[in-house]
Amino acid sequence: MFIPIFVSKFPFVRFEKIDVFKHKIVYAKQRMSKTELTEKQRELIKYNRNLLLDNQISLNKIRFVFSPNFIYDKDNDVICPEYTIMLPLRETNGSFDNNSPIIEINKPQNLVNVSVNNYKVYDDNYLFLRQLTRNTINGIVIYLADNVITSHNNEEMDYNCSVDSDIIRLINLDEV
């Protein structure tokens, strides 16, 4: 869309046309392929899969994520589907333009923002996970983390979330 800009030069007046709207392509991608995973994340997945297999829990209905919030496509049963977003930017200063439409290409229809829940199991984590995998249709998603974080007191603390933690962070996709 071209908008005339009024430029005044004494004693003449002239108009110039500039292209105001420009789109920037952004790929909405949260899912990581096996090549994009870090070595630490691969080891964390391998460790948790081995723990589940040692306790005779089927891996068919279990998926792992590295973020407590993710997008879920209910129609295709895909966690973090990939699609293209074109954001309108102003050419004059490069800021986001609220008046222009956002163009989304190959976006699934039923997208849901999902957050994992915290479960504190007192008896046996593996018995709890075995019951969940037996009763679920779409499966469960387990949040994995192994980080060192800094608290508000500038103290470093371990932040671990895994299958054998005291608190399991997961979501049953049937509840979504």
N, CA, C and O of each residue as an XYZ file, in Angstrom:
704
protein
N       0.847     -1.167      0.000
C       0.000      0.000      0.000
C       0.893      1.230      0.000
O       1.795      1.337      0.830
N       0.662      2.137     -0.897
C       1.460      3.342     -0.987
C       0.671      4.515     -0.424
O      -0.509      4.696     -0.724
N       1.334      5.285      0.379
C       0.720      6.473      0.971
C       1.570      7.667      0.574
O       2.790      7.640      0.737
N       0.941      8.719      0.055
C       1.730      9.893     -0.313
C       2.249     10.605      0.928
O       1.535     10.758      1.919
N       3.469     11.023      0.857
C       4.108     11.769      1.937
C       4.316     13.201      1.442
O       4.826     13.426      0.344
N       3.919     14.139      2.256
C       4.031     15.535      1.901
C       5.425     16.029      2.283
O       5.789     16.035      3.459
N       6.187     16.435      1.298
C       7.530     16.957      1.519
C       7.532     18.395      1.034
O       7.222     18.662     -0.127
N       7.872     19.303      1.897
C       7.846     20.711      1.499
C       9.263     21.217      1.281
O      10.152     21.012      2.107
N       9.446     21.865      0.179
C      10.695     22.559     -0.113
C      10.292     23.941     -0.603
O       9.514     24.082     -1.546
N      10.816     24.916      0.031
C      10.441     26.265     -0.349
C      10.979     26.582     -1.722
O      12.163     26.330     -1.943
N      10.273     27.077     -2.607
C       8.879     27.489     -2.686
C       8.012     26.435     -3.326
O       6.867     26.726     -3.672
N       8.508     25.209     -3.502
C       7.745     24.185     -4.213
C       7.234     23.128     -3.238
O       7.757     22.978     -2.134
N       6.228     22.416     -3.656
C       5.664     21.306     -2.893
C       5.676     20.091     -3.801
O       5.279     20.183     -4.962
N       6.126     18.953     -3.290
C       6.081     17.738     -4.090
C       5.659     16.579     -3.197
O       5.791     16.635     -1.975
N       5.148     15.528     -3.834
C       4.702     14.335     -3.134
C       5.612     13.173     -3.506
O       6.026     13.030     -4.656
N       5.917     12.340     -2.504
C       6.682     11.128     -2.739
C       5.878      9.950     -2.224
O       5.164     10.063     -1.228
N       5.997      8.818     -2.906
C       5.330      7.601     -2.463
C       6.370      6.682     -1.833
O       7.444      6.457     -2.391
N       6.029      6.161     -0.671
C       6.891      5.182     -0.024
C       6.057      3.952      0.303
O       4.853      4.062      0.536
N       6.676      2.799      0.323
C       6.003      1.564      0.695
C       6.008      1.478      2.208
O       7.060      1.312      2.826
N       4.822      1.591      2.807
C       4.727      1.661      4.257
C       4.736      0.270      4.892
O       5.338      0.079      5.948
N       4.076     -0.698      4.261
C       3.903     -1.999      4.883
C       4.820     -3.033      4.241
O       4.956     -3.096      3.019
N       5.432     -3.824      5.075
C       6.330     -4.869      4.641
C       6.138     -6.026      5.616
O       5.960     -5.799      6.813
N       6.172     -7.255      5.123
C       5.967     -8.401      5.992
C       7.292     -9.105      6.243
O       8.130     -9.228      5.350
N       7.458     -9.559      7.468
C       8.622    -10.353      7.836
C       8.132    -11.769      8.111
O       7.137    -11.954      8.812
N       8.812    -12.757      7.574
C       8.405    -14.144      7.747
C       9.025    -14.693      9.030
O      10.235    -14.618      9.241
N       8.169    -15.242      9.869
C       8.594    -15.866     11.111
C       8.032    -17.283     11.107
O       6.852    -17.477     10.816
N       8.847    -18.259     11.420
C       8.392    -19.637     11.467
C       8.039    -19.981     12.907
O       8.885    -19.924     13.799
N       6.782    -20.336     13.116
C       6.331    -20.729     14.449
C       6.781    -22.161     14.674
O       6.138    -23.105     14.215
N       7.879    -22.315     15.375
C       8.455    -23.642     15.543
C       8.913    -23.796     16.976
O       9.842    -23.120     17.419
N       8.262    -24.682     17.695
C       8.700    -25.001     19.040
C       9.279    -26.401     19.106
O      10.126    -26.699     19.949
N       8.814    -27.254     18.210
C       9.264    -28.639     18.233
C      10.691    -28.709     17.704
O      11.024    -28.069     16.707
N      11.509    -29.470     18.360
C      12.889    -29.629     17.926
C      13.073    -31.002     17.319
O      12.579    -31.996     17.852
N      13.771    -31.060     16.221
C      14.100    -32.356     15.646
C      15.277    -32.947     16.427
O      15.880    -32.275     17.264
N      15.585    -34.189     16.146
C      16.659    -34.859     16.885
C      18.004    -34.198     16.660
O      18.877    -34.258     17.526
N      18.184    -33.567     15.503
C      19.462    -32.916     15.236
C      19.587    -31.590     15.972
O      20.701    -31.123     16.212
N      18.449    -30.968     16.338
C      18.490    -29.677     17.017
C      18.600    -29.807     18.533
O      18.852    -28.814     19.214
N      18.417    -31.006     19.073
C      18.537    -31.199     20.511
C      19.995    -31.087     20.932
O      20.902    -31.512     20.216
N      20.198    -30.513     22.094
C      21.550    -30.446     22.628
C      21.925    -31.811     23.193
O      21.070    -32.674     23.392
N      23.187    -31.985     23.441
C      23.675    -33.258     23.983
C      23.097    -33.510     25.376
O      22.809    -34.652     25.732
N      22.930    -32.457     26.154
C      22.367    -32.588     27.495
C      20.907    -33.035     27.424
O      20.472    -33.859     28.228
N      20.146    -32.496     26.464
C      18.750    -32.892     26.311
C      18.628    -34.337     25.827
O      17.739    -35.067     26.266
N      19.510    -34.747     24.933
C      19.497    -36.144     24.473
C      19.781    -37.109     25.619
O      19.129    -38.146     25.741
N      20.741    -36.770     26.445
C      21.060    -37.614     27.592
C      19.903    -37.657     28.584
O      19.641    -38.699     29.184
N      19.213    -36.540     28.758
C      18.076    -36.480     29.670
C      16.929    -37.353     29.167
O      16.291    -38.049     29.957
N      16.663    -37.323     27.867
C      15.626    -38.190     27.289
C      16.019    -39.655     27.426
O      15.197    -40.487     27.809
N      17.256    -39.968     27.118
C      17.723    -41.352     27.193
C      17.645    -41.879     28.620
O      17.232    -43.018     28.838
N      18.038    -41.059     29.595
C      17.995    -41.451     30.996
C      16.561    -41.733     31.449
O      16.304    -42.735     32.115
N      15.635    -40.855     31.089
C      14.244    -41.028     31.506
C      13.567    -42.185     30.778
O      12.744    -42.884     31.369
N      13.893    -42.397     29.523
C      13.350    -43.565     28.810
C      13.843    -44.865     29.431
O      13.075    -45.817     29.572
N      15.103    -44.909     29.798
C      15.639    -46.114     30.437
C      14.980    -46.369     31.791
O      14.722    -47.518     32.149
N      14.707    -45.300     32.542
C      14.009    -45.471     33.821
C      12.606    -46.030     33.604
O      12.158    -46.900     34.352
N      11.918    -45.534     32.588
C      10.564    -46.026     32.314
C      10.588    -47.481     31.832
O       9.741    -48.280     32.230
N      11.548    -47.821     30.984
C      11.647    -49.193     30.495
C      12.031    -50.170     31.608
O      11.547    -51.302     31.637
N      12.899    -49.733     32.519
C      13.294    -50.591     33.637
C      12.117    -50.893     34.564
O      12.081    -51.935     35.218
N      11.164    -49.978     34.611
C       9.982    -50.166     35.455
C       8.768    -50.648     34.674
O       7.639    -50.563     35.156
N       9.003    -51.159     33.458
C       7.993    -51.800     32.622
C       6.827    -50.874     32.285
O       5.663    -51.263     32.383
N       7.151    -49.655     31.891
C       6.145    -48.696     31.444
C       6.322    -48.511     29.946
O       7.424    -48.256     29.463
N       5.226    -48.644     29.225
C       5.267    -48.536     27.773
C       5.552    -47.105     27.354
O       4.984    -46.161     27.904
N       6.438    -46.950     26.375
C       6.808    -45.621     25.888
C       5.930    -45.148     24.729
O       6.128    -44.047     24.216
N       4.968    -45.961     24.313
C       4.149    -45.605     23.162
C       3.308    -44.356     23.389
O       3.060    -43.606     22.444
N       2.870    -44.118     24.599
C       1.977    -43.000     24.879
C       2.654    -41.892     25.680
O       1.975    -41.045     26.259
N       3.972    -41.891     25.717
C       4.694    -40.880     26.502
C       5.540    -40.032     25.568
O       6.284    -40.552     24.736
N       5.415    -38.710     25.719
C       6.241    -37.762     24.974
C       6.898    -36.811     25.962
O       6.386    -36.581     27.058
N       8.038    -36.263     25.561
C       8.799    -35.375     26.429
C       8.888    -33.987     25.813
O       8.995    -33.842     24.595
N       8.842    -32.962     26.671
C       9.036    -31.581     26.240
C      10.051    -30.934     27.170
O      10.295    -31.415     28.277
N      10.639    -29.838     26.704
C      11.630    -29.109     27.504
C      11.139    -27.728     27.889
O      11.923    -26.883     28.323
N       9.853    -27.497     27.734
C       9.238    -26.238     28.130
C       7.945    -26.562     28.871
O       7.209    -27.449     28.438
N       7.643    -25.880     29.968
C       6.408    -26.203     30.700
C       5.142    -25.766     29.963
O       4.047    -26.208     30.313
N       5.269    -24.913     28.957
C       4.136    -24.476     28.148
C       4.417    -24.816     26.699
O       5.524    -24.601     26.205
N       3.412    -25.346     26.022
C       3.582    -25.693     24.620
C       2.241    -25.602     23.917
O       1.199    -25.459     24.557
N       2.274    -25.686     22.593
C       1.070    -25.632     21.767
C       0.758    -27.050     21.309
O       1.651    -27.803     20.920
N      -0.531    -27.403     21.361
C      -0.960    -28.751     20.995
C      -2.034    -28.664     19.925
O      -3.012    -27.932     20.078
N      -1.853    -29.411     18.841
C      -2.829    -29.499     17.764
C      -3.740    -30.688     18.064
O      -3.318    -31.841     17.968
N      -4.997    -30.400     18.431
C      -5.916    -31.453     18.842
C      -6.353    -32.343     17.685
O      -6.577    -33.538     17.880
N      -6.477    -31.781     16.484
C      -6.948    -32.569     15.347
C      -5.924    -33.611     14.905
O      -6.278    -34.767     14.674
N      -4.672    -33.216     14.786
C      -3.632    -34.097     14.269
C      -2.806    -34.775     15.362
O      -1.919    -35.572     15.056
N      -3.085    -34.470     16.631
C      -2.365    -35.029     17.766
C      -0.868    -34.764     17.643
O      -0.050    -35.679     17.731
N      -0.523    -33.476     17.434
C       0.866    -33.068     17.268
C       1.193    -32.021     18.324
O       0.442    -31.068     18.531
N       2.316    -32.216     18.979
C       2.804    -31.231     19.935
C       3.691    -30.247     19.191
O       4.590    -30.657     18.457
N       3.454    -28.976     19.368
C       4.215    -27.897     18.746
C       4.262    -28.032     17.224
O       5.338    -28.249     16.666
N       3.127    -27.910     16.542
C       3.138    -28.025     15.081
C       3.857    -26.836     14.449
O       3.903    -25.746     15.020
N       4.410    -27.063     13.277
C       5.136    -26.017     12.561
C       4.208    -25.348     11.557
O       3.478    -26.019     10.827
N       4.243    -24.028     11.527
C       3.523    -23.258     10.519
C       4.221    -21.917     10.368
O       5.055    -21.543     11.192
N       3.871    -21.192      9.299
C       4.551    -19.948      8.959
C       3.673    -18.762      9.341
O       2.469    -18.761      9.086
N       4.285    -17.760      9.952
C       3.593    -16.525     10.305
C       4.306    -15.380      9.608
O       5.530    -15.263      9.676
N       3.535    -14.538      8.938
C       4.103    -13.343      8.305
C       3.618    -12.129      9.092
O       2.424    -11.830      9.115
N       4.540    -11.445      9.727
C       4.214    -10.294     10.554
C       4.360     -9.002      9.756
O       5.368     -8.820      9.073
N       3.389     -8.112      9.822
C       3.509     -6.836      9.107
C       4.420     -5.875      9.868
O       4.232     -5.634     11.061
N       5.399     -5.338      9.164
C       6.317     -4.369      9.754
C       6.255     -3.078      8.963
O       6.021     -3.087      7.754
N       6.463     -1.981      9.646
C       6.530     -0.692      8.969
C       7.936     -0.515      8.404
O       8.931     -0.774      9.079
N       7.993     -0.072      7.164
C       9.300      0.098      6.541
C      10.021      1.322      7.084
O      11.250      1.384      7.084
N       9.252      2.284      7.542
C       9.876      3.518      8.012
C      10.737      3.291      9.245
O      11.860      3.791      9.316
N      10.218      2.530     10.231
C      11.009      2.316     11.439
C      11.128      0.845     11.829
O      11.801      0.538     12.812
N      10.499     -0.079     11.094
C      10.634     -1.498     11.368
C       9.827     -1.998     12.537
O      10.039     -3.126     12.983
N       8.893     -1.194     13.061
C       8.081     -1.639     14.187
C       6.870     -2.425     13.687
O       6.528     -2.376     12.506
N       6.230     -3.146     14.600
C       5.062     -3.944     14.264
C       3.898     -3.025     13.958
O       3.678     -2.033     14.652
N       3.146     -3.364     12.904
C       2.003     -2.552     12.506
C       0.725     -3.224     12.981
O       0.389     -4.317     12.526
N       0.009     -2.571     13.896
C      -1.210     -3.138     14.459
C      -2.384     -3.118     13.490
O      -3.317     -3.906     13.647
N      -2.363     -2.254     12.512
C      -3.505     -2.100     11.619
C      -3.494     -3.102     10.463
O      -4.535     -3.315      9.842
N      -2.384     -3.707     10.163
C      -2.293     -4.658      9.065
C      -2.544     -6.067      9.576
O      -2.302     -6.350     10.750
N      -3.030     -6.962      8.706
C      -3.324     -8.330      9.163
C      -2.064     -9.179      9.293
O      -1.071     -8.968      8.597
N      -2.135    -10.136     10.197
C      -1.088    -11.137     10.346
C      -1.471    -12.303      9.453
O      -2.600    -12.788      9.520
N      -0.553    -12.756      8.622
C      -0.814    -13.842      7.690
C      -0.217    -15.123      8.257
O       0.979    -15.185      8.543
N      -1.067    -16.163      8.422
C      -0.624    -17.449      8.952
C      -0.842    -18.510      7.880
O      -1.959    -18.695      7.397
N       0.224    -19.200      7.514
C       0.189    -20.195      6.448
C       0.339    -21.586      7.061
O       1.233    -21.820      7.874
N      -0.544    -22.508      6.664
C      -0.560    -23.902      7.135
C      -0.781    -24.014      8.645
O      -0.264    -24.932      9.282
N      -1.542    -23.089      9.212
C      -1.827    -23.140     10.640
C      -2.963    -24.127     10.889
O      -4.004    -24.036     10.238
N      -2.789    -25.065     11.812
C      -3.870    -25.999     12.150
C      -5.064    -25.267     12.773
O      -4.918    -24.185     13.342
N      -6.235    -25.875     12.654
C      -7.464    -25.227     13.116
C      -7.596    -25.212     14.638
O      -7.876    -24.164     15.220
N      -7.402    -26.341     15.278
C      -7.619    -26.450     16.721
C      -6.297    -26.460     17.465
O      -5.774    -27.523     17.798
N      -5.763    -25.292     17.724
C      -4.544    -25.166     18.523
C      -4.921    -24.791     19.945
O      -5.799    -23.959     20.174
N      -4.245    -25.418     20.893
C      -4.514    -25.165     22.301
C      -3.190    -24.904     23.002
O      -2.220    -25.634     22.795
N      -3.146    -23.862     23.835
C      -1.978    -23.630     24.687
C      -2.106    -24.516     25.919
O      -3.123    -24.486     26.611
N      -1.088    -25.289     26.183
C      -1.132    -26.268     27.268
C       0.004    -25.990     28.238
O       1.121    -25.672     27.830
N      -0.294    -26.114     29.526
C       0.722    -26.027     30.577
C       0.710    -27.329     31.360
O      -0.346    -27.914     31.597
N       1.883    -27.772     31.755
C       1.960    -29.020     32.518
C       1.493    -28.778     33.948
O       1.556    -27.660     34.458
N       1.025    -29.843     34.580
C       0.579    -29.796     35.970
C       1.629    -30.437     36.859
O       2.437    -31.248     36.406
N       1.606    -30.062     38.133
C       2.522    -30.641     39.107
C       1.805    -31.732     39.888
O       0.713    -31.517     40.414
N       2.425    -32.903     39.961
C       1.874    -34.023     40.717
C       2.913    -34.481     41.731
O       4.040    -34.824     41.373
N       2.525    -34.481     42.987
C       3.393    -35.016     44.036
C       2.847    -36.386     44.418
O       1.754    -36.510     44.970
N       3.628    -37.397     44.114
C       3.222    -38.779     44.367
C       3.983    -39.270     45.590
O       5.211    -39.187     45.635
N       3.263    -39.778     46.574
C       3.904    -40.199     47.816
C       4.387    -41.641     47.775
O       5.381    -41.972     48.422
N       3.703    -42.506     47.028
C       4.064    -43.929     47.042
C       5.096    -44.262     45.973
O       6.277    -44.442     46.272
N       4.643    -44.343     44.729
C       5.513    -44.803     43.657
C       5.192    -44.031     42.387
O       4.066    -44.087     41.890
N       6.176    -43.313     41.861
C       5.978    -42.553     40.621
C       5.654    -43.471     39.449
O       4.831    -43.133     38.598
N       6.294    -44.617     39.407
C       6.152    -45.513     38.269
C       4.792    -46.197     38.248
O       4.259    -46.468     37.172
N       4.228    -46.477     39.404
C       2.874    -47.018     39.463
C       1.870    -45.978     38.969
O       0.933    -46.298     38.238
N       2.081    -44.747     39.376
C       1.225    -43.649     38.924
C       1.308    -43.474     37.403
O       0.279    -43.325     36.743
N       2.511    -43.489     36.848
C       2.683    -43.349     35.398
C       2.126    -44.551     34.639
O       1.592    -44.397     33.541
N       2.246    -45.740     35.213
C       1.709    -46.934     34.565
C       0.185    -46.850     34.474
O      -0.399    -47.199     33.448
N      -0.454    -46.387     35.549
C      -1.910    -46.240     35.527
C      -2.343    -45.165     34.530
O      -3.344    -45.322     33.831
N      -1.583    -44.075     34.471
C      -1.915    -43.012     33.515
C      -1.801    -43.492     32.079
O      -2.678    -43.207     31.265
N      -0.739    -44.215     31.752
C      -0.561    -44.669     30.372
C      -1.583    -45.728     29.989
O      -1.937    -45.832     28.814
N      -2.061    -46.509     30.931
C      -3.098    -47.492     30.625
C      -4.440    -46.822     30.326
O      -5.184    -47.279     29.459
N      -4.745    -45.747     31.041
C      -6.068    -45.137     30.937
C      -6.160    -44.025     29.900
O      -7.263    -43.563     29.608
N      -5.058    -43.585     29.343
C      -5.093    -42.474     28.406
C      -5.269    -42.967     26.979
O      -4.877    -44.080     26.629
N      -5.873    -42.102     26.163
C      -6.038    -42.403     24.741
C      -4.992    -41.650     23.923
O      -4.321    -42.239     23.075
N      -4.852    -40.349     24.176
C      -3.916    -39.507     23.416
C      -2.504    -39.531     23.959
O      -1.577    -39.139     23.250
N      -2.302    -39.971     25.172
C      -0.966    -40.040     25.748
C      -0.730    -38.960     26.786
O      -1.602    -38.137     27.067
N       0.464    -38.983     27.344
C       0.858    -37.981     28.334
C       2.148    -37.312     27.868
O       2.933    -37.883     27.111
N       2.337    -36.095     28.341
C       3.531    -35.317     28.017
C       4.231    -34.999     29.333
O       3.618    -34.459     30.254
N       5.511    -35.334     29.417
C       6.298    -35.120     30.632
C       7.313    -34.023     30.368
O       8.022    -34.042     29.361
N       7.372    -33.075     31.276
C       8.323    -31.972     31.194
C       9.636    -32.403     31.837
O       9.658    -32.883     32.971
N      10.732    -32.224     31.094
C      12.062    -32.572     31.581
C      12.916    -31.316     31.700
O      12.888    -30.453     30.822
N      13.668    -31.216     32.776
C      14.585    -30.088     32.955
C      15.724    -30.519     33.861
O      15.543    -31.308     34.788
N      16.889    -29.988     33.574
C      18.064    -30.217     34.416
C      18.922    -28.962     34.309
O      19.874    -28.910     33.531
N      18.573    -27.962     35.095
C      19.230    -26.659     35.009
C      19.702    -26.200     36.372
O      19.303    -26.737     37.406
N      20.544    -25.215     36.351
C      20.938    -24.499     37.562
C      20.384    -23.095     37.423
O      20.725    -22.376     36.483
N      19.521    -22.700     38.365
C      18.897    -21.382     38.293
C      19.365    -20.526     39.458
O      19.874    -21.039     40.456
N      19.190    -19.231     39.324
C      19.573    -18.285     40.361
C      18.306    -17.751     41.012
O      17.417    -17.246     40.328
N      18.224    -17.862     42.328
C      17.048    -17.375     43.045
C      17.138    -15.868     43.234
O      18.112    -15.238     42.824
N      16.130    -15.305     43.849
C      16.128    -13.857     44.071
C      17.200    -13.420     45.071
O      17.522    -12.234     45.147
N      17.752    -14.355     45.833
C      18.842    -14.056     46.766
C      20.209    -14.245     46.130
O      21.223    -14.203     46.827
N      20.256    -14.453     44.810
C      21.474    -14.736     44.051
C      22.147    -16.028     44.498
O      23.368    -16.162     44.421
N      21.341    -16.974     44.963
C      21.846    -18.295     45.302
C      21.540    -19.232     44.143
O      20.450    -19.187     43.572
N      22.489    -20.070     43.801
C      22.279    -21.030     42.724
C      21.615    -22.284     43.266
O      22.023    -22.829     44.292
N      20.561    -22.741     42.544
C      19.824    -23.921     42.961
C      19.686    -24.850     41.760
O      19.668    -24.406     40.612
N      19.590    -26.144     42.045
C      19.330    -27.116     40.990
C      17.841    -27.137     40.693
O      17.019    -27.144     41.610
N      17.494    -27.146     39.414
C      16.105    -27.225     38.979
C      15.982    -28.480     38.136
O      16.339    -28.485     36.957
N      15.475    -29.545     38.746
C      15.384    -30.837     38.069
C      13.936    -31.267     37.982
O      13.208    -31.230     38.974
N      13.520    -31.673     36.799
C      12.212    -32.283     36.586
C      12.438    -33.523     35.746
O      12.959    -33.443     34.633
N      12.049    -34.659     36.273
C      12.211    -35.898     35.532
C      11.174    -36.893     36.028
O      10.301    -36.551     36.825
N      11.278    -38.110     35.557
C      10.325    -39.156     35.902
C      10.447    -39.556     37.366
O       9.442    -39.871     38.002
N      11.654    -39.549     37.910
C      11.861    -39.992     39.280
C      11.979    -38.841     40.283
O      12.464    -39.043     41.396
N      11.548    -37.655     39.908
C      11.589    -36.520     40.829
C      10.500    -36.649     41.892
O       9.577    -37.454     41.764
N      10.628    -35.838     42.944
C       9.584    -35.821     43.969
C       8.280    -35.280     43.399
O       7.197    -35.764     43.726
N       8.398    -34.281     42.550
C       7.230    -33.696     41.894
C       7.369    -33.944     40.401
O       8.345    -33.520     39.781
N       6.387    -34.633     39.827
C       6.384    -34.918     38.396
C       5.560    -33.834     37.714
O       4.444    -33.534     38.138
N       6.105    -33.258     36.673
C       5.391    -32.228     35.912
C       4.964    -32.847     34.590
O       5.796    -33.124     33.726
N       3.657    -33.064     34.438
C       3.134    -33.707     33.241
C       1.710    -33.251     32.976
O       1.084    -32.599     33.812
N       1.210    -33.605     31.796
C      -0.165    -33.324     31.420
C      -0.707    -34.540     30.670
O      -0.026    -35.111     29.818
N      -1.927    -34.923     30.995
C      -2.625    -35.958     30.248
C      -3.351    -35.273     29.094
O      -4.199    -34.412     29.327
N      -3.037    -35.637     27.870
C      -3.606    -34.961     26.707
C      -5.088    -35.235     26.533
O      -5.738    -34.539     25.753
N      -5.647    -36.211     27.221
C      -7.091    -36.420     27.190
C      -7.839    -35.305     27.911
O      -9.001    -35.042     27.601
N      -7.195    -34.650     28.861
C      -7.826    -33.571     29.613
C      -7.830    -32.246     28.887
O      -8.522    -31.315     29.299
N      -7.065    -32.146     27.808
C      -6.940    -30.874     27.085
C      -8.203    -30.597     26.309
O      -8.300    -29.573     25.632
